[in-house]
Amino acid sequence: MPHEAKVLCGFEHETMEAKVRDFAELTPRERMRSMFEFMEFALAVERANPRHHAKKRARVVPGVKRRAR
C-alpha cells in the first residue's frame, strides 16, 4: 500500500521545526534573499510609525546592574 503524502496548511501546522526544516532546504542564495527581505520588511514597519520609538520609556529594572559603556 503506497503512502499518500498530505499537504497540511494552516497556522496550527506551522511549527518551529517545520519552519527550520523548510529554511534549511533553501539554497544559500535563497536564504540570503529571504533574510534581506525580512530585514526590509522590519525596517518598513519601523518607518511606518517613526514616533513609536520616541514613546518608549526606559525603566530601571530592580536588581540589575547597568553595563559600563
All heavy atoms as TSV, in Angstrom:
chain	resi	resn	atom	element	x	y	z
A	1	MET	N	N	0.832	-1.163	0.000
A	1	MET	CA	C	0.000	0.000	0.000
A	1	MET	C	C	0.895	1.250	0.000
A	1	MET	O	O	1.657	1.449	0.940
A	1	MET	CB	C	-0.865	-0.023	1.258
A	1	MET	CG	C	-2.123	0.744	1.069
A	1	MET	SD	S	-3.163	0.921	2.534
A	1	MET	CE	C	-3.294	-0.638	3.286
A	2	PRO	N	N	0.862	2.085	-1.025
A	2	PRO	CA	C	1.722	3.272	-1.060
A	2	PRO	C	C	1.255	4.322	-0.051
A	2	PRO	O	O	0.067	4.461	0.209
A	2	PRO	CB	C	1.576	3.781	-2.488
A	2	PRO	CG	C	0.299	3.222	-2.981
A	2	PRO	CD	C	0.077	1.945	-2.244
A	3	HIS	N	N	2.236	5.005	0.497
A	3	HIS	CA	C	1.945	6.082	1.441
A	3	HIS	C	C	1.570	7.334	0.667
A	3	HIS	O	O	2.310	7.780	-0.195
A	3	HIS	CB	C	3.168	6.349	2.317
A	3	HIS	CG	C	2.924	7.387	3.353
A	3	HIS	ND1	N	2.999	8.714	3.097
A	3	HIS	CD2	C	2.588	7.266	4.656
A	3	HIS	CE1	C	2.727	9.390	4.185
A	3	HIS	NE2	N	2.480	8.525	5.155
A	4	GLU	N	N	0.430	7.869	0.971
A	4	GLU	CA	C	-0.032	9.055	0.262
A	4	GLU	C	C	0.384	10.304	1.046
A	4	GLU	O	O	0.046	10.455	2.222
A	4	GLU	CB	C	-1.551	9.019	0.128
A	4	GLU	CG	C	-2.073	9.998	-0.898
A	4	GLU	CD	C	-3.546	9.757	-1.177
A	4	GLU	OE1	O	-3.926	8.587	-1.353
A	4	GLU	OE2	O	-4.283	10.738	-1.192
A	5	ALA	N	N	1.152	11.180	0.412
A	5	ALA	CA	C	1.616	12.392	1.074
A	5	ALA	C	C	0.461	13.365	1.255
A	5	ALA	O	O	-0.411	13.484	0.405
A	5	ALA	CB	C	2.724	13.036	0.257
A	6	LYS	N	N	0.466	14.040	2.397
A	6	LYS	CA	C	-0.549	15.042	2.680
A	6	LYS	C	C	0.105	16.410	2.709
A	6	LYS	O	O	1.238	16.556	3.136
A	6	LYS	CB	C	-1.186	14.806	4.049
A	6	LYS	CG	C	-2.017	13.579	4.153
A	6	LYS	CD	C	-2.642	13.578	5.540
A	6	LYS	CE	C	-3.205	12.231	5.890
A	6	LYS	NZ	N	-3.752	12.228	7.256
A	7	VAL	N	N	-0.612	17.392	2.267
A	7	VAL	CA	C	-0.162	18.769	2.378
A	7	VAL	C	C	-1.054	19.427	3.413
A	7	VAL	O	O	-2.261	19.527	3.241
A	7	VAL	CB	C	-0.254	19.518	1.030
A	7	VAL	CG1	C	0.127	20.973	1.213
A	7	VAL	CG2	C	0.619	18.853	-0.002
A	8	LEU	N	N	-0.432	19.825	4.514
A	8	LEU	CA	C	-1.180	20.469	5.581
A	8	LEU	C	C	-0.927	21.963	5.520
A	8	LEU	O	O	0.201	22.413	5.369
A	8	LEU	CB	C	-0.731	19.920	6.936
A	8	LEU	CG	C	-0.859	18.411	7.114
A	8	LEU	CD1	C	-0.247	17.989	8.431
A	8	LEU	CD2	C	-2.309	17.984	7.033
A	9	CYS	N	N	-1.961	22.732	5.636
A	9	CYS	CA	C	-1.786	24.171	5.642
A	9	CYS	C	C	-2.642	24.765	6.749
A	9	CYS	O	O	-3.693	24.245	7.077
A	9	CYS	CB	C	-2.120	24.790	4.293
A	9	CYS	SG	S	-3.770	24.424	3.731
A	10	GLY	N	N	-2.153	25.822	7.302
A	10	GLY	CA	C	-2.841	26.476	8.405
A	10	GLY	C	C	-1.843	26.796	9.502
A	10	GLY	O	O	-0.785	26.172	9.605
A	11	PHE	N	N	-2.187	27.773	10.321
A	11	PHE	CA	C	-1.263	28.201	11.372
A	11	PHE	C	C	-0.994	27.100	12.392
A	11	PHE	O	O	0.082	27.034	12.968
A	11	PHE	CB	C	-1.804	29.441	12.079
A	11	PHE	CG	C	-1.748	30.669	11.234
A	11	PHE	CD1	C	-2.901	31.335	10.890
A	11	PHE	CD2	C	-0.539	31.152	10.782
A	11	PHE	CE1	C	-2.854	32.465	10.101
A	11	PHE	CE2	C	-0.480	32.286	9.997
A	11	PHE	CZ	C	-1.637	32.943	9.652
A	12	GLU	N	N	-1.957	26.220	12.608
A	12	GLU	CA	C	-1.745	25.162	13.594
A	12	GLU	C	C	-0.700	24.149	13.149
A	12	GLU	O	O	-0.162	23.410	13.956
A	12	GLU	CB	C	-3.067	24.451	13.926
A	12	GLU	CG	C	-3.657	23.653	12.770
A	12	GLU	CD	C	-4.538	24.450	11.821
A	12	GLU	OE1	O	-4.617	25.680	11.955
A	12	GLU	OE2	O	-5.140	23.829	10.937
A	13	HIS	N	N	-0.366	24.110	11.859
A	13	HIS	CA	C	0.631	23.178	11.341
A	13	HIS	C	C	2.000	23.834	11.142
A	13	HIS	O	O	2.951	23.166	10.763
A	13	HIS	CB	C	0.166	22.575	10.014
A	13	HIS	CG	C	-1.126	21.838	10.141
A	13	HIS	ND1	N	-1.245	20.668	10.849
A	13	HIS	CD2	C	-2.354	22.116	9.672
A	13	HIS	CE1	C	-2.484	20.246	10.806
A	13	HIS	NE2	N	-3.186	21.109	10.099
A	14	GLU	N	N	2.094	25.136	11.388
A	14	GLU	CA	C	3.364	25.844	11.221
A	14	GLU	C	C	4.175	25.779	12.500
A	14	GLU	O	O	4.228	26.719	13.274
A	14	GLU	CB	C	3.122	27.302	10.834
A	14	GLU	CG	C	2.627	27.470	9.430
A	14	GLU	CD	C	2.610	28.919	9.004
A	14	GLU	OE1	O	3.238	29.764	9.658
A	14	GLU	OE2	O	1.951	29.210	8.010
A	15	THR	N	N	4.825	24.666	12.719
A	15	THR	CA	C	5.672	24.523	13.899
A	15	THR	C	C	7.038	25.130	13.619
A	15	THR	O	O	7.433	25.315	12.464
A	15	THR	CB	C	5.841	23.042	14.269
A	15	THR	OG1	O	6.530	22.388	13.193
A	15	THR	CG2	C	4.499	22.372	14.526
A	16	MET	N	N	7.765	25.426	14.684
A	16	MET	CA	C	9.112	25.971	14.522
A	16	MET	C	C	10.006	24.959	13.811
A	16	MET	O	O	10.835	25.325	12.985
A	16	MET	CB	C	9.701	26.344	15.888
A	16	MET	CG	C	11.029	27.043	15.783
A	16	MET	SD	S	11.032	28.544	14.761
A	16	MET	CE	C	10.066	29.632	15.748
A	17	GLU	N	N	9.813	23.682	14.102
A	17	GLU	CA	C	10.623	22.644	13.451
A	17	GLU	C	C	10.369	22.633	11.941
A	17	GLU	O	O	11.297	22.484	11.148
A	17	GLU	CB	C	10.308	21.264	14.038
A	17	GLU	CG	C	10.768	21.090	15.462
A	17	GLU	CD	C	9.806	21.687	16.492
A	17	GLU	OE1	O	8.678	22.099	16.112
A	17	GLU	OE2	O	10.194	21.767	17.656
A	18	ALA	N	N	9.118	22.794	11.541
A	18	ALA	CA	C	8.789	22.810	10.118
A	18	ALA	C	C	9.402	24.030	9.437
A	18	ALA	O	O	9.908	23.938	8.317
A	18	ALA	CB	C	7.273	22.804	9.919
A	19	LYS	N	N	9.380	25.161	10.109
A	19	LYS	CA	C	9.971	26.375	9.532
A	19	LYS	C	C	11.482	26.223	9.369
A	19	LYS	O	O	12.041	26.613	8.346
A	19	LYS	CB	C	9.642	27.583	10.412
A	19	LYS	CG	C	8.184	27.948	10.367
A	19	LYS	CD	C	7.882	29.103	11.278
A	19	LYS	CE	C	6.397	29.406	11.256
A	19	LYS	NZ	N	6.052	30.554	12.071
A	20	VAL	N	N	12.130	25.657	10.384
A	20	VAL	CA	C	13.583	25.447	10.307
A	20	VAL	C	C	13.911	24.458	9.196
A	20	VAL	O	O	14.852	24.655	8.425
A	20	VAL	CB	C	14.141	24.970	11.668
A	20	VAL	CG1	C	15.578	24.507	11.547
A	20	VAL	CG2	C	14.012	26.073	12.705
A	21	ARG	N	N	13.130	23.391	9.096
A	21	ARG	CA	C	13.357	22.387	8.054
A	21	ARG	C	C	13.201	23.017	6.666
A	21	ARG	O	O	14.033	22.804	5.779
A	21	ARG	CB	C	12.390	21.220	8.236
A	21	ARG	CG	C	12.618	20.072	7.301
A	21	ARG	CD	C	11.705	18.894	7.583
A	21	ARG	NE	N	10.290	19.275	7.636
A	21	ARG	CZ	C	9.539	19.245	8.742
A	21	ARG	NH1	N	10.050	18.846	9.882
A	21	ARG	NH2	N	8.267	19.604	8.710
A	22	ASP	N	N	12.157	23.826	6.480
A	22	ASP	CA	C	11.952	24.478	5.186
A	22	ASP	C	C	13.083	25.455	4.873
A	22	ASP	O	O	13.547	25.536	3.739
A	22	ASP	CB	C	10.614	25.217	5.165
A	22	ASP	CG	C	9.437	24.266	5.171
A	22	ASP	OD1	O	9.627	23.071	4.874
A	22	ASP	OD2	O	8.318	24.722	5.468
A	23	PHE	N	N	13.540	26.198	5.872
A	23	PHE	CA	C	14.627	27.157	5.664
A	23	PHE	C	C	15.916	26.432	5.314
A	23	PHE	O	O	16.680	26.874	4.452
A	23	PHE	CB	C	14.815	28.016	6.915
A	23	PHE	CG	C	15.775	29.147	6.728
A	23	PHE	CD1	C	15.399	30.281	6.038
A	23	PHE	CD2	C	17.049	29.079	7.250
A	23	PHE	CE1	C	16.282	31.331	5.861
A	23	PHE	CE2	C	17.945	30.119	7.082
A	23	PHE	CZ	C	17.553	31.255	6.384
A	24	ALA	N	N	16.169	25.285	5.959
A	24	ALA	CA	C	17.391	24.526	5.703
A	24	ALA	C	C	17.408	23.947	4.291
A	24	ALA	O	O	18.482	23.690	3.739
A	24	ALA	CB	C	17.537	23.408	6.732
A	25	GLU	N	N	16.245	23.736	3.701
A	25	GLU	CA	C	16.179	23.187	2.349
A	25	GLU	C	C	16.449	24.240	1.266
A	25	GLU	O	O	16.638	23.890	0.105
A	25	GLU	CB	C	14.815	22.544	2.116
A	25	GLU	CG	C	14.623	21.268	2.919
A	25	GLU	CD	C	13.243	20.669	2.757
A	25	GLU	OE1	O	12.428	21.226	1.990
A	25	GLU	OE2	O	12.967	19.648	3.407
A	26	LEU	N	N	16.478	25.516	1.643
A	26	LEU	CA	C	16.754	26.571	0.667
A	26	LEU	C	C	18.230	26.580	0.302
A	26	LEU	O	O	19.080	26.175	1.088
A	26	LEU	CB	C	16.376	27.942	1.245
A	26	LEU	CG	C	14.915	28.176	1.589
A	26	LEU	CD1	C	14.752	29.523	2.258
A	26	LEU	CD2	C	14.038	28.074	0.358
A	27	THR	N	N	18.533	27.098	-0.885
A	27	THR	CA	C	19.925	27.276	-1.275
A	27	THR	C	C	20.477	28.478	-0.509
A	27	THR	O	O	19.711	29.311	-0.012
A	27	THR	CB	C	20.052	27.550	-2.785
A	27	THR	OG1	O	19.415	28.802	-3.075
A	27	THR	CG2	C	19.411	26.438	-3.606
A	28	PRO	N	N	21.792	28.586	-0.383
A	28	PRO	CA	C	22.361	29.749	0.320
A	28	PRO	C	C	21.880	31.087	-0.263
A	28	PRO	O	O	21.595	32.020	0.485
A	28	PRO	CB	C	23.866	29.574	0.139
A	28	PRO	CG	C	24.039	28.093	0.025
A	28	PRO	CD	C	22.830	27.623	-0.739
A	29	ARG	N	N	21.758	31.163	-1.578
A	29	ARG	CA	C	21.280	32.400	-2.206
A	29	ARG	C	C	19.836	32.694	-1.785
A	29	ARG	O	O	19.485	33.838	-1.477
A	29	ARG	CB	C	21.378	32.296	-3.718
A	29	ARG	CG	C	20.801	33.513	-4.427
A	29	ARG	CD	C	21.047	33.463	-5.888
A	29	ARG	NE	N	22.440	33.860	-6.058
A	29	ARG	CZ	C	23.108	33.823	-7.187
A	29	ARG	NH1	N	22.542	33.373	-8.266
A	29	ARG	NH2	N	24.358	34.219	-7.249
A	30	GLU	N	N	18.988	31.663	-1.755
A	30	GLU	CA	C	17.593	31.854	-1.346
A	30	GLU	C	C	17.496	32.238	0.130
A	30	GLU	O	O	16.658	33.052	0.514
A	30	GLU	CB	C	16.787	30.578	-1.598
A	30	GLU	CG	C	16.571	30.270	-3.064
A	30	GLU	CD	C	15.986	28.892	-3.287
A	30	GLU	OE1	O	16.259	27.972	-2.499
A	30	GLU	OE2	O	15.231	28.753	-4.269
A	31	ARG	N	N	18.380	31.678	0.961
A	31	ARG	CA	C	18.399	32.037	2.386
A	31	ARG	C	C	18.745	33.505	2.563
A	31	ARG	O	O	18.097	34.211	3.334
A	31	ARG	CB	C	19.414	31.189	3.144
A	31	ARG	CG	C	19.026	29.751	3.282
A	31	ARG	CD	C	20.087	28.999	4.038
A	31	ARG	NE	N	19.898	27.565	3.885
A	31	ARG	CZ	C	20.749	26.661	4.303
A	31	ARG	NH1	N	21.852	27.018	4.902
A	31	ARG	NH2	N	20.491	25.388	4.109
A	32	MET	N	N	19.773	33.958	1.872
A	32	MET	CA	C	20.177	35.368	1.984
A	32	MET	C	C	19.065	36.283	1.507
A	32	MET	O	O	18.764	37.292	2.143
A	32	MET	CB	C	21.460	35.623	1.191
A	32	MET	CG	C	22.686	34.969	1.781
A	32	MET	SD	S	23.055	35.541	3.451
A	32	MET	CE	C	23.514	37.228	3.124
A	33	ARG	N	N	18.439	35.938	0.393
A	33	ARG	CA	C	17.351	36.764	-0.125
A	33	ARG	C	C	16.199	36.826	0.880
A	33	ARG	O	O	15.633	37.881	1.127
A	33	ARG	CB	C	16.867	36.244	-1.469
A	33	ARG	CG	C	15.838	37.181	-2.102
A	33	ARG	CD	C	15.435	36.765	-3.486
A	33	ARG	NE	N	14.862	35.430	-3.463
A	33	ARG	CZ	C	15.076	34.500	-4.388
A	33	ARG	NH1	N	15.835	34.758	-5.415
A	33	ARG	NH2	N	14.517	33.315	-4.293
A	34	SER	N	N	15.896	35.693	1.481
A	34	SER	CA	C	14.824	35.636	2.472
A	34	SER	C	C	15.148	36.517	3.677
A	34	SER	O	O	14.295	37.258	4.170
A	34	SER	CB	C	14.612	34.191	2.911
A	34	SER	OG	O	13.654	34.112	3.920
A	35	MET	N	N	16.387	36.452	4.157
A	35	MET	CA	C	16.769	37.275	5.309
A	35	MET	C	C	16.753	38.758	4.971
A	35	MET	O	O	16.285	39.579	5.772
A	35	MET	CB	C	18.147	36.848	5.815
A	35	MET	CG	C	18.115	35.499	6.518
A	35	MET	SD	S	19.649	35.042	7.331
A	35	MET	CE	C	20.740	34.772	5.932
A	36	PHE	N	N	17.242	39.130	3.790
A	36	PHE	CA	C	17.222	40.534	3.398
A	36	PHE	C	C	15.800	41.051	3.224
A	36	PHE	O	O	15.492	42.178	3.606
A	36	PHE	CB	C	18.032	40.758	2.116
A	36	PHE	CG	C	19.510	40.790	2.351
A	36	PHE	CD1	C	20.335	39.926	1.665
A	36	PHE	CD2	C	20.077	41.675	3.242
A	36	PHE	CE1	C	21.710	39.936	1.870
A	36	PHE	CE2	C	21.438	41.701	3.469
A	36	PHE	CZ	C	22.261	40.828	2.781
A	37	GLU	N	N	14.921	40.226	2.664
A	37	GLU	CA	C	13.529	40.646	2.513
A	37	GLU	C	C	12.875	40.848	3.876
A	37	GLU	O	O	12.102	41.787	4.069
A	37	GLU	CB	C	12.747	39.618	1.698
A	37	GLU	CG	C	13.111	39.649	0.230
A	37	GLU	CD	C	12.457	38.530	-0.563
A	37	GLU	OE1	O	11.782	37.663	0.038
A	37	GLU	OE2	O	12.620	38.526	-1.797
A	38	PHE	N	N	13.209	39.999	4.843
A	38	PHE	CA	C	12.656	40.183	6.180
A	38	PHE	C	C	13.181	41.461	6.818
A	38	PHE	O	O	12.433	42.203	7.456
A	38	PHE	CB	C	12.967	38.989	7.087
A	38	PHE	CG	C	12.446	39.191	8.474
A	38	PHE	CD1	C	11.095	39.046	8.741
A	38	PHE	CD2	C	13.292	39.564	9.502
A	38	PHE	CE1	C	10.596	39.260	10.009
A	38	PHE	CE2	C	12.807	39.780	10.774
A	38	PHE	CZ	C	11.451	39.629	11.034
A	39	MET	N	N	14.484	41.741	6.640
A	39	MET	CA	C	15.047	42.980	7.198
A	39	MET	C	C	14.391	44.196	6.572
A	39	MET	O	O	14.092	45.177	7.259
A	39	MET	CB	C	16.568	43.011	7.004
A	39	MET	CG	C	17.264	42.005	7.892
A	39	MET	SD	S	19.082	41.988	7.882
A	39	MET	CE	C	19.575	42.758	6.406
A	40	GLU	N	N	14.152	44.162	5.264
A	40	GLU	CA	C	13.470	45.273	4.595
A	40	GLU	C	C	12.055	45.437	5.134
A	40	GLU	O	O	11.587	46.559	5.343
A	40	GLU	CB	C	13.434	45.047	3.090
A	40	GLU	CG	C	14.782	45.198	2.423
A	40	GLU	CD	C	14.749	44.813	0.958
A	40	GLU	OE1	O	13.680	44.430	0.459
A	40	GLU	OE2	O	15.808	44.895	0.315
A	41	PHE	N	N	11.367	44.322	5.389
A	41	PHE	CA	C	10.028	44.375	5.958
A	41	PHE	C	C	10.058	45.010	7.352
A	41	PHE	O	O	9.251	45.885	7.671
A	41	PHE	CB	C	9.432	42.963	6.036
A	41	PHE	CG	C	8.185	42.880	6.845
A	41	PHE	CD1	C	6.992	43.384	6.346
A	41	PHE	CD2	C	8.191	42.312	8.101
A	41	PHE	CE1	C	5.833	43.319	7.093
A	41	PHE	CE2	C	7.039	42.232	8.854
A	41	PHE	CZ	C	5.853	42.744	8.355
A	42	ALA	N	N	11.004	44.581	8.197
A	42	ALA	CA	C	11.097	45.127	9.554
A	42	ALA	C	C	11.394	46.622	9.520
A	42	ALA	O	O	10.823	47.394	10.295
A	42	ALA	CB	C	12.170	44.379	10.341
A	43	LEU	N	N	12.272	47.044	8.624
A	43	LEU	CA	C	12.570	48.478	8.506
A	43	LEU	C	C	11.364	49.261	7.998
A	43	LEU	O	O	11.117	50.385	8.433
A	43	LEU	CB	C	13.775	48.691	7.586
A	43	LEU	CG	C	15.108	48.248	8.166
A	43	LEU	CD1	C	16.191	48.340	7.088
A	43	LEU	CD2	C	15.483	49.094	9.364
A	44	ALA	N	N	10.602	48.684	7.094
A	44	ALA	CA	C	9.400	49.353	6.587
A	44	ALA	C	C	8.374	49.537	7.699
A	44	ALA	O	O	7.728	50.587	7.786
A	44	ALA	CB	C	8.797	48.547	5.434
A	45	VAL	N	N	8.252	48.548	8.562
A	45	VAL	CA	C	7.318	48.671	9.690
A	45	VAL	C	C	7.786	49.777	10.621
A	45	VAL	O	O	6.980	50.591	11.092
A	45	VAL	CB	C	7.204	47.321	10.446
A	45	VAL	CG1	C	6.464	47.487	11.763
A	45	VAL	CG2	C	6.511	46.297	9.575
A	46	GLU	N	N	9.082	49.841	10.889
A	46	GLU	CA	C	9.628	50.887	11.763
A	46	GLU	C	C	9.441	52.268	11.143
A	46	GLU	O	O	9.091	53.219	11.832
A	46	GLU	CB	C	11.115	50.620	12.024
A	46	GLU	CG	C	11.754	51.602	12.965
A	46	GLU	CD	C	11.231	51.509	14.389
A	46	GLU	OE1	O	10.745	50.441	14.782
A	46	GLU	OE2	O	11.319	52.523	15.092
A	47	ARG	N	N	9.653	52.377	9.838
A	47	ARG	CA	C	9.491	53.675	9.167
A	47	ARG	C	C	8.022	54.095	9.111
A	47	ARG	O	O	7.718	55.281	9.069
A	47	ARG	CB	C	10.051	53.613	7.758
A	47	ARG	CG	C	11.555	53.748	7.706
A	47	ARG	CD	C	12.014	53.896	6.279
A	47	ARG	NE	N	11.716	52.690	5.515
A	47	ARG	CZ	C	12.615	51.803	5.136
A	47	ARG	NH1	N	13.868	51.994	5.411
A	47	ARG	NH2	N	12.263	50.735	4.456
A	48	ALA	N	N	7.119	53.132	9.114
A	48	ALA	CA	C	5.692	53.452	9.035
A	48	ALA	C	C	5.216	54.170	10.294
A	48	ALA	O	O	4.242	54.907	10.243
A	48	ALA	CB	C	4.881	52.178	8.814
A	49	ASN	N	N	5.888	53.958	11.414
A	49	ASN	CA	C	5.485	54.598	12.654
A	49	ASN	C	C	6.726	55.110	13.385
A	49	ASN	O	O	7.126	54.569	14.407
A	49	ASN	CB	C	4.715	53.605	13.532
A	49	ASN	CG	C	4.007	54.280	14.672
A	49	ASN	OD1	O	4.056	55.494	14.810
A	49	ASN	ND2	N	3.339	53.496	15.496
A	50	PRO	N	N	7.345	56.192	12.892
A	50	PRO	CA	C	8.607	56.664	13.479
A	50	PRO	C	C	8.442	57.203	14.893
A	50	PRO	O	O	9.395	57.214	15.658
A	50	PRO	CB	C	9.058	57.760	12.516
A	50	PRO	CG	C	7.819	58.209	11.839
A	50	PRO	CD	C	6.924	57.006	11.764
A	51	ARG	N	N	7.239	57.649	15.254
A	51	ARG	CA	C	7.047	58.204	16.593
A	51	ARG	C	C	6.898	57.116	17.648
A	51	ARG	O	O	6.973	57.399	18.837
A	51	ARG	CB	C	5.822	59.107	16.610
A	51	ARG	CG	C	6.045	60.342	15.769
A	51	ARG	CD	C	4.879	61.260	15.705
A	51	ARG	NE	N	3.818	60.942	16.653
A	51	ARG	CZ	C	2.806	61.733	16.897
A	51	ARG	NH1	N	2.687	62.860	16.262
A	51	ARG	NH2	N	1.876	61.379	17.760
A	52	HIS	N	N	6.691	55.874	17.238
A	52	HIS	CA	C	6.531	54.781	18.191
A	52	HIS	C	C	7.765	54.649	19.078
A	52	HIS	O	O	7.663	54.480	20.288
A	52	HIS	CB	C	6.268	53.467	17.457
A	52	HIS	CG	C	6.201	52.282	18.369
A	52	HIS	ND1	N	5.143	52.075	19.216
A	52	HIS	CD2	C	7.059	51.262	18.593
A	52	HIS	CE1	C	5.361	50.963	19.915
A	52	HIS	NE2	N	6.514	50.458	19.546
A	53	HIS	N	N	8.936	54.755	18.468
A	53	HIS	CA	C	10.177	54.609	19.236
A	53	HIS	C	C	10.321	55.749	20.237
A	53	HIS	O	O	10.796	55.544	21.351
A	53	HIS	CB	C	11.380	54.562	18.300
A	53	HIS	CG	C	12.660	54.291	19.014
A	53	HIS	ND1	N	12.960	53.058	19.536
A	53	HIS	CD2	C	13.703	55.092	19.334
A	53	HIS	CE1	C	14.141	53.111	20.128
A	53	HIS	NE2	N	14.610	54.320	20.024
A	54	ALA	N	N	9.903	56.955	19.869
A	54	ALA	CA	C	10.020	58.104	20.757
A	54	ALA	C	C	9.115	57.963	21.982
A	54	ALA	O	O	9.373	58.568	23.022
A	54	ALA	CB	C	9.669	59.383	20.000
A	55	LYS	N	N	8.055	57.168	21.893
A	55	LYS	CA	C	7.133	56.992	23.017
A	55	LYS	C	C	7.643	55.995	24.051
A	55	LYS	O	O	7.094	55.929	25.151
A	55	LYS	CB	C	5.772	56.508	22.504
A	55	LYS	CG	C	5.043	57.525	21.685
A	55	LYS	CD	C	3.724	56.939	21.217
A	55	LYS	CE	C	3.011	57.890	20.290
A	55	LYS	NZ	N	1.766	57.305	19.783
A	56	LYS	N	N	8.658	55.223	23.710
A	56	LYS	CA	C	9.155	54.218	24.642
A	56	LYS	C	C	9.822	54.907	25.830
A	56	LYS	O	O	10.529	55.887	25.681
A	56	LYS	CB	C	10.156	53.291	23.956
A	56	LYS	CG	C	9.528	52.407	22.919
A	56	LYS	CD	C	10.551	51.478	22.324
A	56	LYS	CE	C	9.917	50.608	21.276
A	56	LYS	NZ	N	10.895	49.721	20.652
A	57	ARG	N	N	9.571	54.375	27.002
A	57	ARG	CA	C	10.155	54.922	28.217
A	57	ARG	C	C	11.113	53.888	28.805
A	57	ARG	O	O	10.748	52.734	28.982
A	57	ARG	CB	C	9.073	55.212	29.266
A	57	ARG	CG	C	8.008	56.141	28.798
A	57	ARG	CD	C	8.551	57.542	28.801
A	57	ARG	NE	N	7.533	58.431	28.254
A	57	ARG	CZ	C	7.453	59.681	28.560
A	57	ARG	NH1	N	8.323	60.221	29.379
A	57	ARG	NH2	N	6.514	60.436	28.014
A	58	ALA	N	N	12.328	54.332	29.103
A	58	ALA	CA	C	13.299	53.441	29.727
A	58	ALA	C	C	13.003	53.372	31.217
A	58	ALA	O	O	12.725	54.389	31.853
A	58	ALA	CB	C	14.710	53.956	29.492
A	59	ARG	N	N	13.021	52.180	31.751
A	59	ARG	CA	C	12.783	51.991	33.174
A	59	ARG	C	C	13.932	51.195	33.769
A	59	ARG	O	O	14.470	50.295	33.140
A	59	ARG	CB	C	11.478	51.216	33.393
A	59	ARG	CG	C	10.263	51.970	32.979
A	59	ARG	CD	C	9.018	51.158	33.345
A	59	ARG	NE	N	7.889	51.601	32.548
A	59	ARG	CZ	C	7.484	51.039	31.422
A	59	ARG	NH1	N	8.114	50.012	30.935
A	59	ARG	NH2	N	6.455	51.520	30.767
A	60	VAL	N	N	14.267	51.530	35.005
A	60	VAL	CA	C	15.298	50.790	35.713
A	60	VAL	C	C	14.670	49.499	36.224
A	60	VAL	O	O	13.596	49.507	36.822
A	60	VAL	CB	C	15.847	51.617	36.895
A	60	VAL	CG1	C	16.852	50.807	37.694
A	60	VAL	CG2	C	16.468	52.900	36.384
A	61	VAL	N	N	15.350	48.389	35.960
A	61	VAL	CA	C	14.875	47.100	36.439
A	61	VAL	C	C	15.550	46.827	37.772
A	61	VAL	O	O	16.773	46.829	37.858
A	61	VAL	CB	C	15.202	45.976	35.423
A	61	VAL	CG1	C	14.744	44.633	35.947
A	61	VAL	CG2	C	14.574	46.290	34.086
A	62	PRO	N	N	14.768	46.612	38.825
A	62	PRO	CA	C	15.368	46.385	40.147
A	62	PRO	C	C	16.267	45.152	40.153
A	62	PRO	O	O	15.931	44.119	39.583
A	62	PRO	CB	C	14.161	46.150	41.059
A	62	PRO	CG	C	12.966	46.575	40.297
A	62	PRO	CD	C	13.317	46.559	38.859
A	63	GLY	N	N	17.433	45.284	40.775
A	63	GLY	CA	C	18.332	44.157	40.919
A	63	GLY	C	C	19.254	43.908	39.748
A	63	GLY	O	O	20.031	42.978	39.766
A	64	VAL	N	N	19.162	44.732	38.696
A	64	VAL	CA	C	20.008	44.536	37.521
A	64	VAL	C	C	21.035	45.669	37.470
A	64	VAL	O	O	20.678	46.838	37.530
A	64	VAL	CB	C	19.175	44.522	36.234
A	64	VAL	CG1	C	20.072	44.421	35.015
A	64	VAL	CG2	C	18.170	43.390	36.276
A	65	LYS	N	N	22.309	45.286	37.378
A	65	LYS	CA	C	23.360	46.298	37.302
A	65	LYS	C	C	23.483	46.806	35.882
A	65	LYS	O	O	23.335	46.050	34.926
A	65	LYS	CB	C	24.694	45.713	37.748
A	65	LYS	CG	C	24.724	45.348	39.200
A	65	LYS	CD	C	26.112	44.847	39.583
A	65	LYS	CE	C	26.135	44.488	41.044
A	65	LYS	NZ	N	27.463	44.024	41.450
A	66	ARG	N	N	23.756	48.081	35.734
A	66	ARG	CA	C	23.950	48.675	34.412
A	66	ARG	C	C	25.317	48.295	33.885
A	66	ARG	O	O	26.286	48.197	34.613
A	66	ARG	CB	C	23.826	50.194	34.486
A	66	ARG	CG	C	22.422	50.607	34.873
A	66	ARG	CD	C	22.323	52.085	34.927
A	66	ARG	NE	N	22.315	52.568	33.550
A	66	ARG	CZ	C	22.224	53.840	33.211
A	66	ARG	NH1	N	22.159	54.751	34.139
A	66	ARG	NH2	N	22.218	54.208	31.965
A	67	ARG	N	N	25.384	48.110	32.572
A	67	ARG	CA	C	26.661	47.805	31.933
A	67	ARG	C	C	27.462	49.080	31.764
A	67	ARG	O	O	26.907	50.141	31.491
A	67	ARG	CB	C	26.448	47.175	30.558
A	67	ARG	CG	C	25.808	45.819	30.640
A	67	ARG	CD	C	25.787	45.162	29.301
A	67	ARG	NE	N	25.123	46.000	28.315
A	67	ARG	CZ	C	24.941	45.670	27.066
A	67	ARG	NH1	N	25.363	44.537	26.618
A	67	ARG	NH2	N	24.314	46.483	26.232
A	68	ALA	N	N	28.751	48.965	31.883
A	68	ALA	CA	C	29.644	50.107	31.636
A	68	ALA	C	C	29.707	50.351	30.146
A	68	ALA	O	O	29.782	49.421	29.349
A	68	ALA	CB	C	31.037	49.826	32.205
A	69	ARG	N	N	29.685	51.592	29.784
A	69	ARG	CA	C	29.751	51.935	28.352
A	69	ARG	C	C	31.128	52.362	27.955
A	69	ARG	O	O	31.898	52.880	28.543
A	69	ARG	CB	C	28.769	53.047	28.021
A	69	ARG	CG	C	27.371	52.553	28.154
A	69	ARG	CD	C	26.412	53.626	27.785
A	69	ARG	NE	N	25.073	53.121	28.004
A	69	ARG	CZ	C	24.034	53.493	27.306
A	69	ARG	NH1	N	24.156	54.355	26.355
A	69	ARG	NH2	N	22.859	53.026	27.559
